[in-house]
């Protein structure tokens, strides 16, 4: 199968390898905070130096500047829209920790009544309000709102569903929740009120495939499978784009973000045991080009975009090893272009798919 996929793309050789620095930190999540110009890393319990910690690191050098010990293995990290707070949940353990990023200290622990955090999001206009899907392991029981750590009265029962990922509309009026743990890929809209949440009552099937969380770019929902949906409207949500991430990635796992800096969707992924950072057009969703990471990699789990030329990734070199952090410094001359075969690109165009070979003018990232 890999041989067939390999024939679909041509890898242009690099003249000068870009700089990839490997940090032996067993990370599970990473995000970048542009306000403080710091990266924050959630570290798993198997790390010999920083077990069960949140680290503040310099995003360029990778130097560990500060650290906070956690009572359990971290699972999800989210930062508030004002970039002043970090929220951390645990892997199959209850409660949420709130960290003030100005002095990097714990300021609150939000009790979840013995229930695990399946997913959570910070309200766009209120750094002290969370929407949380609670459950047991990955399986949801309900969706609740916390204001200043206090659970609000109106909640949504999810016991008989598999809604396990959520994204909030930019104005904070609605959220879209998605099933990421089973083959029934349904989604549903939820209204947000001052005292909690309430389902709109519409459910749509087979909208986003892939067992992943979902993200919001200007009220367009996207995930690591490359689908882009318009969901926050009164009509049935529709798929408006599909990036060809499956054609250049192994395992269907990736770190992914929309980058206003590049005006592109950016995916960190592996192909044939090589790591890549690939770009897809912000409006047309077609493939734009890739950076090649040095060294062998099996999977990339997460990614943070620092600036035009710097990226941080969570990767795995080989099965059985700990994960690591990769600091990548890119240069335009190090870009690789993976091009579809002309016949395949032409066929996709006739079928109305928004993927294929980009024009030269689109490649100026």
Buried (B, 14 or more C-beta within 10 A) or exposed (E): EEEEBEEBBEBEEBEEEBBBBBBEBBBBBBBBBEEBEBBBBBBBBEBEEBBBBBBBBEBBEBEBEBBBEBEBBBBBBBBBBEBBBBBBBBBEBBBBBBBEBEEBEBEBEBBBEEBBBBBBBBBBEBBBBBBBBBBEEBBBBBBBBBBEEEBBEBBBEBEEBBBBBBBBBBEBEBBBBBBBBEEEBBBBBBBBEEEBBBBEEEBBEEBBBBBBBBBBBEBBBBBBBBBBBBBBEEEEBEEEBBBBBBBBBBEBBBBBBBBEEBEBBBBBBBBEEBBBBBBBBBEBBBBBBBBBBBBEBBBBBBBBBBBEBBBBBBBBBEEEEBBBBBBBBBEEEBBBBBBBEEEBBEEBEEEEBBBBBBEEEBBEB
